[in-house]
């Protein structure tokens, strides 16, 4: 019997880890697999709105361990995660540390595991934006520099790893576990409580998410973006689930743009219902561009780069850039029905986690 640590630190991780938990359970039930796991929640996202509800909605079991790191600077969070995960491994060693995504917990736990001689597998390895102002890019590069085995979402990620000197026998192109989770829960998506109150109708509203410092930390930049969105969406309702870091910057902007509706962070089922039925999504998140691609919803990304280029070359996403001036022409094309229909990248078929578990069984030498 082999034991795997599944590391979940922040909201994006939960969507990726849920499918792996399901696949491990299915393998144990149908094949008698002797792979076992312990779910470790680092507590990087610690409030209920950002984490707790996701466990319930995605049917993720209660964590075996919660490191309860909480808030702090980048260095404080990294240090606290490392100290607490090291203590756990010294007390109860595992056979593999499996990390997902690119948050602080991903990097911190990978470092601890490798220093204690525990191999590391990175789900979503190899993605790169080339933007070193993003903390996530640093997390990706550091994690991949010490990872043993890589589970990738695209051929672009494979190429990035090969350029960094990773050999093919350590790269496994499996697909996208976040899409596994989306496809599994698509029949369960449900409208949020405010759906009727705001008069939302399928194809007759927009969804906005903003959280990157370049877009939300400066009040003038945020105001310019919101005005460009309000001006370009033709009076249609714009639903903006407000990230905690953004909320404080919006107080001065309330009531200036009546078509914008600021709402609390939404659960997984409610948020993806909003996305699925939106006329378009305006975001600076990478993960949302993957979901919009699979749901064939137009997506405008307020960034100059992306670590998920397949959402642009294949999917429904376009890089608009952070300059609000660019939003007008892009929204005009969307409103005129001139947006590309897009396709779905290879292996984004709902079976990525199955492929991961099959490879882990082989790599760890279990049935």
MARSEMI-338461 format. One record per residue (C-alpha): x, y, z; chain; residue number from 1. Coordinates in steps of 0.05 Angstrom, whole numbers, plus 32768, in hexadecimal, padded with zeros to 4 digits. Example, Ala and Ser with C-alpha at 12.3 -4.5 7.8 and 13.67 -1.06 7.14 Angstrom:
SITE  80F6  7FA6  809C  A  1;
SITE  8111  7FEB  808F  A  2;
This chain:
SITE  8000  8000  8000  A  1;
SITE  801A  8045  7FEE  A  2;
SITE  8005  8088  800C  A  3;
SITE  7FFE  80C8  7FE4  A  4;
SITE  7FF8  810E  8001  A  5;
SITE  7FC7  8138  7FDA  A  6;
SITE  7FD6  8181  7FE7  A  7;
SITE  7F9D  81B4  7FE3  A  8;
SITE  7FAE  81FB  7FF7  A  9;
SITE  7F80  822B  7FD4  A  10;
SITE  7F3E  822D  7FAF  A  11;
SITE  7F5A  821B  7F6A  A  12;
SITE  7F7A  81DD  7F87  A  13;
SITE  7F38  81C0  7FA0  A  14;
SITE  7F1C  81BB  7F5A  A  15;
SITE  7F5A  8196  7F41  A  16;
SITE  7F61  8167  7F7D  A  17;
SITE  7F17  8153  7F7E  A  18;
SITE  7F1C  812A  7F3F  A  19;
SITE  7F5B  8106  7F58  A  20;
SITE  7F38  80F3  7F99  A  21;
SITE  7EFE  80D7  7F70  A  22;
SITE  7F2E  80B0  7F43  A  23;
SITE  7F55  8093  7F7E  A  24;
SITE  7F13  807D  7F9D  A  25;
SITE  7EFB  805D  7F5D  A  26;
SITE  7F3D  8038  7F54  A  27;
SITE  7F3A  801C  7F9B  A  28;
SITE  7EF2  8007  7F92  A  29;
SITE  7EF4  7FE8  7F4C  A  30;
SITE  7F3D  7FD1  7F47  A  31;
SITE  7F4F  7FC5  7F90  A  32;
SITE  7F86  7FF9  7F89  A  33;
SITE  7FB4  7FFE  7FC6  A  34;
SITE  7FC1  8049  7FBA  A  35;
SITE  7FAA  8070  7FF6  A  36;
SITE  7FAA  80BA  8001  A  37;
SITE  7FA7  80EE  8038  A  38;
SITE  7F8A  8131  8028  A  39;
SITE  7FB2  816B  8044  A  40;
SITE  7F92  81B0  8044  A  41;
SITE  7FC8  81E3  8052  A  42;
SITE  7F95  8219  8064  A  43;
SITE  7FB2  824B  8033  A  44;
SITE  7F6A  825E  8023  A  45;
SITE  7F4B  8259  8067  A  46;
SITE  7F08  827D  8066  A  47;
SITE  7EC9  8257  8057  A  48;
SITE  7EB6  8281  801A  A  49;
SITE  7EF8  826F  7FF8  A  50;
SITE  7EFF  8226  800C  A  51;
SITE  7ECD  8204  803A  A  52;
SITE  7E92  8205  800B  A  53;
SITE  7EBC  81E7  7FD3  A  54;
SITE  7ECA  81A9  7FFC  A  55;
SITE  7E7F  819E  8006  A  56;
SITE  7E6A  81AE  7FBF  A  57;
SITE  7EA0  8184  7F9E  A  58;
SITE  7E95  814B  7FCF  A  59;
SITE  7EDC  814D  7FE7  A  60;
SITE  7EE5  8129  8029  A  61;
SITE  7EFB  814E  8067  A  62;
SITE  7F47  8157  8066  A  63;
SITE  7F70  8125  808D  A  64;
SITE  7F9C  815F  80A3  A  65;
SITE  7F91  81AA  80A2  A  66;
SITE  7FD1  81D1  80AC  A  67;
SITE  7FA8  8210  80BA  A  68;
SITE  7FDC  8240  809F  A  69;
SITE  7FAC  827B  8096  A  70;
SITE  7FBF  82BF  807C  A  71;
SITE  8003  82E1  8077  A  72;
SITE  8036  82FA  8046  A  73;
SITE  8051  82CD  800F  A  74;
SITE  808D  82BC  803A  A  75;
SITE  8064  82B1  807A  A  76;
SITE  8034  8282  8057  A  77;
SITE  806C  825C  8034  A  78;
SITE  8093  8254  8075  A  79;
SITE  8056  823E  809E  A  80;
SITE  8042  820A  806A  A  81;
SITE  8088  81EE  8067  A  82;
SITE  8090  81EA  80B2  A  83;
SITE  804D  81C8  80BD  A  84;
SITE  8052  8198  8082  A  85;
SITE  8098  8184  8096  A  86;
SITE  8080  8173  80DC  A  87;
SITE  8049  8148  80BE  A  88;
SITE  8078  8122  8090  A  89;
SITE  80AA  8117  80C8  A  90;
SITE  8073  80F9  80F2  A  91;
SITE  804F  80D3  80BA  A  92;
SITE  8077  80CB  807A  A  93;
SITE  8052  80C0  8038  A  94;
SITE  806A  80A0  7FF8  A  95;
SITE  8059  80DA  7FCA  A  96;
SITE  8047  8124  7FCF  A  97;
SITE  8016  8137  7F98  A  98;
SITE  800E  8181  7F8E  A  99;
SITE  7FDF  81A5  7F5D  A  100;
SITE  7FDF  81E9  7F3D  A  101;
SITE  800D  8223  7F4E  A  102;
SITE  7FFB  8241  7F91  A  103;
SITE  802A  824B  7FCC  A  104;
SITE  8016  8208  7FEA  A  105;
SITE  802B  81E5  7FAA  A  106;
SITE  8072  81FF  7FAD  A  107;
SITE  807A  81FB  7FF9  A  108;
SITE  8064  81B3  8001  A  109;
SITE  808D  819D  7FC4  A  110;
SITE  80CC  81BA  7FE3  A  111;
SITE  80C0  8198  8027  A  112;
SITE  80B1  8155  8008  A  113;
SITE  80EF  8153  7FDC  A  114;
SITE  811D  8169  8015  A  115;
SITE  8102  812E  803D  A  116;
SITE  810C  80FD  8003  A  117;
SITE  80C2  80F7  7FF1  A  118;
SITE  80B6  80FA  7FA5  A  119;
SITE  8089  8130  7F89  A  120;
SITE  8055  812C  7F51  A  121;
SITE  803B  816D  7F34  A  122;
SITE  7FF6  816F  7F15  A  123;
SITE  7FF3  81A8  7EE3  A  124;
SITE  803F  81A9  7EDD  A  125;
SITE  8062  81CF  7EA6  A  126;
SITE  8032  820A  7E9C  A  127;
SITE  8055  824D  7E94  A  128;
SITE  803F  8295  7E89  A  129;
SITE  8086  82B2  7E84  A  130;
SITE  806E  82E9  7EB3  A  131;
SITE  809D  82EC  7EEF  A  132;
SITE  8072  8321  7F11  A  133;
SITE  8040  82EA  7F20  A  134;
SITE  804D  82C4  7F61  A  135;
SITE  802E  8287  7F40  A  136;
SITE  8064  8286  7F0A  A  137;
SITE  809A  8282  7F3F  A  138;
SITE  8073  824A  7F62  A  139;
SITE  806E  8224  7F20  A  140;
SITE  80B8  8229  7F0E  A  141;
SITE  80D1  8218  7F54  A  142;
SITE  80A1  81DD  7F5A  A  143;
SITE  80B2  81C1  7F16  A  144;
SITE  80FC  81C7  7F23  A  145;
SITE  80F8  8193  7F5A  A  146;
SITE  80BD  8168  7F42  A  147;
SITE  80C7  811E  7F33  A  148;
SITE  8089  8112  7F08  A  149;
SITE  805F  8142  7EE0  A  150;
SITE  8015  813B  7ECD  A  151;
SITE  8007  816E  7E97  A  152;
SITE  7FCB  818E  7E77  A  153;
SITE  7FE6  819F  7E32  A  154;
SITE  801D  8193  7DFF  A  155;
SITE  8034  81DA  7E0C  A  156;
SITE  8042  81C7  7E55  A  157;
SITE  8067  818A  7E3D  A  158;
SITE  8093  81B5  7E10  A  159;
SITE  80A2  81E5  7E49  A  160;
SITE  80BA  81AC  7E74  A  161;
SITE  80E5  818E  7E3D  A  162;
SITE  8106  81D1  7E32  A  163;
SITE  8117  81D2  7E7C  A  164;
SITE  8139  818E  7E75  A  165;
SITE  8103  8160  7E8E  A  166;
SITE  8105  811C  7E6C  A  167;
SITE  80C8  80FD  7E4C  A  168;
SITE  80C5  80C3  7E7D  A  169;
SITE  80B2  80F5  7EB4  A  170;
SITE  807C  8119  7E8C  A  171;
SITE  8035  80FE  7E88  A  172;
SITE  8003  8123  7E5C  A  173;
SITE  7FC2  8111  7E7F  A  174;
SITE  7F92  814C  7E74  A  175;
SITE  7F72  817B  7EA5  A  176;
SITE  7F56  8165  7EE8  A  177;
SITE  7F31  81A7  7EF2  A  178;
SITE  7F0A  8195  7EB3  A  179;
SITE  7EFD  8150  7ED0  A  180;
SITE  7EDC  8172  7F0B  A  181;
SITE  7EB4  81A2  7EE0  A  182;
SITE  7E98  816A  7EB4  A  183;
SITE  7E87  8140  7EF0  A  184;
SITE  7E60  8177  7F12  A  185;
SITE  7E41  8198  7ED4  A  186;
SITE  7DFD  8177  7EE0  A  187;
SITE  7DFD  8193  7F28  A  188;
SITE  7E0A  81DC  7F16  A  189;
SITE  7DD6  8209  7F35  A  190;
SITE  7DC4  8253  7F31  A  191;
SITE  7DDA  8280  7F6B  A  192;
SITE  7DA6  829C  7F9A  A  193;
SITE  7DA9  82E0  7F78  A  194;
SITE  7D99  82C5  7F32  A  195;
SITE  7D50  82DC  7F32  A  196;
SITE  7D5C  831B  7F5A  A  197;
SITE  7D8D  8334  7F26  A  198;
SITE  7D60  831E  7EEC  A  199;
SITE  7D97  82F3  7ECD  A  200;
SITE  7D87  82CE  7E8D  A  201;
SITE  7DB4  829D  7E67  A  202;
SITE  7DDF  82C2  7E35  A  203;
SITE  7DC9  8305  7E4F  A  204;
SITE  7DFE  8316  7E84  A  205;
SITE  7E49  8317  7E8F  A  206;
SITE  7E74  82FB  7EC7  A  207;
SITE  7EB2  831F  7EE0  A  208;
SITE  7EEA  8306  7F0D  A  209;
SITE  7F26  8330  7F1F  A  210;
SITE  7F5B  8323  7F53  A  211;
SITE  7FA1  8330  7F38  A  212;
SITE  7FC4  836B  7F5A  A  213;
SITE  7FD1  838F  7F18  A  214;
SITE  7F86  8393  7F0D  A  215;
SITE  7F68  839D  7F52  A  216;
SITE  7F9C  83BE  7F80  A  217;
SITE  7F9A  8402  7F5F  A  218;
SITE  7F56  8423  7F66  A  219;
SITE  7F5D  844A  7F25  A  220;
SITE  7F6F  840C  7EFD  A  221;
SITE  7F35  83E6  7F1B  A  222;
SITE  7F05  841F  7F0D  A  223;
SITE  7F1C  8425  7EC5  A  224;
SITE  7F13  83DA  7EBB  A  225;
SITE  7ECD  83DA  7ED9  A  226;
SITE  7EB8  8416  7EB0  A  227;
SITE  7ED1  83F5  7E70  A  228;
SITE  7EAB  83B6  7E82  A  229;
SITE  7E6B  83DD  7E91  A  230;
SITE  7E71  8405  7E51  A  231;
SITE  7E80  83C9  7E25  A  232;
SITE  7E4A  8399  7E3E  A  233;
SITE  7E0F  83C2  7E24  A  234;
SITE  7DE9  83C8  7E65  A  235;
SITE  7DE6  837D  7E70  A  236;
SITE  7DEF  8367  7EB9  A  237;
SITE  7E37  835B  7ECD  A  238;
SITE  7E40  832C  7F08  A  239;
SITE  7E80  8336  7F2F  A  240;
SITE  7E8F  8303  7F66  A  241;
SITE  7EC0  832C  7F8F  A  242;
SITE  7F01  830D  7FA4  A  243;
SITE  7F13  8320  7FEC  A  244;
SITE  7F4F  8348  7FD7  A  245;
SITE  7F24  8371  7FA7  A  246;
SITE  7EEA  8380  7FD6  A  247;
SITE  7F0C  83B8  7FFB  A  248;
SITE  7F1A  83DD  7FBA  A  249;
SITE  7ED2  83DB  7FA3  A  250;
SITE  7EB1  8401  7FDB  A  251;
SITE  7EBE  8445  7FBB  A  252;
SITE  7EA3  842C  7F78  A  253;
SITE  7E5E  8414  7F8E  A  254;
SITE  7E21  8430  7F6A  A  255;
SITE  7E4B  8452  7F33  A  256;
SITE  7E3B  841B  7F00  A  257;
SITE  7DF5  83FE  7F09  A  258;
SITE  7E00  83C3  7EDA  A  259;
SITE  7E38  83A8  7F07  A  260;
SITE  7E22  837A  7F3E  A  261;
SITE  7E54  836A  7F75  A  262;
SITE  7E46  8327  7F96  A  263;
SITE  7E69  82FB  7FC9  A  264;
SITE  7E98  82C4  7FB3  A  265;
SITE  7E6E  828B  7F97  A  266;
SITE  7E6F  8241  7FA2  A  267;
SITE  7E8A  8214  7F6B  A  268;
SITE  7E45  81FE  7F53  A  269;
SITE  7E29  8245  7F52  A  270;
SITE  7E65  8266  7F33  A  271;
SITE  7E6A  8235  7EF9  A  272;
SITE  7E1F  823A  7EED  A  273;
SITE  7E2B  8285  7EE4  A  274;
SITE  7E65  8278  7EB5  A  275;
SITE  7E41  8243  7E8C  A  276;
SITE  7E06  8270  7E7C  A  277;
SITE  7E2B  82B3  7E74  A  278;
SITE  7E31  82D9  7E34  A  279;
SITE  7E7A  82E2  7E45  A  280;
SITE  7EAD  82E0  7E7E  A  281;
SITE  7EE0  8316  7E8D  A  282;
SITE  7F17  82FE  7EBA  A  283;
SITE  7F61  82FF  7ECE  A  284;
SITE  7F5F  82B7  7EE7  A  285;
SITE  7F82  8280  7EC2  A  286;
SITE  7F56  8247  7EDA  A  287;
SITE  7F15  8267  7EC5  A  288;
SITE  7F2E  826B  7E7D  A  289;
SITE  7F32  821F  7E7D  A  290;
SITE  7EEA  8218  7E96  A  291;
SITE  7ECF  824A  7E64  A  292;
SITE  7EF4  8225  7E2C  A  293;
SITE  7ED1  81E4  7E3D  A  294;
SITE  7E8D  8206  7E46  A  295;
SITE  7E97  822C  7E04  A  296;
SITE  7E8C  826F  7E26  A  297;
SITE  7EB1  82AD  7E0A  A  298;
SITE  7EE9  82C3  7E39  A  299;
SITE  7F10  8304  7E3C  A  300;
SITE  7F4F  8300  7E65  A  301;
SITE  7F69  8342  7E82  A  302;
SITE  7FB2  832D  7E7F  A  303;
SITE  7FEA  8333  7E4C  A  304;
SITE  7FFF  82EA  7E54  A  305;
SITE  7FE3  82A7  7E67  A  306;
SITE  8000  8266  7E82  A  307;
SITE  7FC7  8242  7E5D  A  308;
SITE  7FD2  8255  7E14  A  309;
SITE  7FA6  821C  7DFC  A  310;
SITE  7F6A  8242  7E15  A  311;
SITE  7F7B  8278  7DE2  A  312;
SITE  7F95  824E  7DA8  A  313;
SITE  7F5E  8219  7DAE  A  314;
SITE  7F2A  8233  7DDE  A  315;
SITE  7EFC  826F  7DE7  A  316;
SITE  7F2E  829C  7E0C  A  317;
SITE  7F50  82DB  7DF2  A  318;
SITE  7F86  8304  7E14  A  319;
SITE  7F6B  834B  7E18  A  320;
SITE  7FA3  8367  7E43  A  321;
SITE  7F9F  8391  7E82  A  322;
SITE  7F92  83D3  7E5E  A  323;
SITE  7F48  83E4  7E64  A  324;
SITE  7F4B  8405  7E1F  A  325;
SITE  7F4F  83BF  7E00  A  326;
SITE  7F0E  83A8  7E1F  A  327;
SITE  7EE0  83D2  7DF4  A  328;
SITE  7EF2  83B4  7DB0  A  329;
SITE  7EF4  836D  7DCC  A  330;
SITE  7EAF  8374  7DEC  A  331;
SITE  7E94  8394  7DAC  A  332;
SITE  7EA8  8355  7D85  A  333;
SITE  7E88  8328  7DB9  A  334;
SITE  7E48  8351  7DBB  A  335;
SITE  7E45  834E  7D6F  A  336;
SITE  7E49  8302  7D71  A  337;
SITE  7E8E  8300  7D52  A  338;
SITE  7EB2  82D8  7D89  A  339;
SITE  7ED4  8297  7D77  A  340;
SITE  7EB0  8256  7D89  A  341;
SITE  7EEE  8232  7DA0  A  342;
SITE  7EFE  81E9  7DAA  A  343;
SITE  7F13  81BC  7DE4  A  344;
SITE  7F5C  81AA  7DEF  A  345;
SITE  7F74  8162  7DE9  A  346;
SITE  7F66  8135  7E25  A  347;
SITE  7F39  8168  7E48  A  348;
SITE  7F06  8130  7E49  A  349;
SITE  7EF8  8123  7E92  A  350;
SITE  7F2A  80E9  7E99  A  351;
SITE  7F6A  810C  7EAE  A  352;
SITE  7F66  80F4  7EF6  A  353;
SITE  7F5C  80AC  7EDF  A  354;
SITE  7F9C  80B2  7EB7  A  355;
SITE  7FC1  80D0  7EF2  A  356;
SITE  7FAD  8098  7F21  A  357;
SITE  7FC1  8063  7EEE  A  358;
SITE  8006  8083  7EE7  A  359;
SITE  800E  808A  7F32  A  360;
SITE  7FFF  8041  7F3B  A  361;
SITE  8035  802F  7F0A  A  362;
SITE  8068  8061  7F25  A  363;
SITE  805E  804B  7F6D  A  364;
SITE  805B  8002  7F5B  A  365;
SITE  8016  7FF1  7F74  A  366;
SITE  7FDA  7FCD  7F56  A  367;
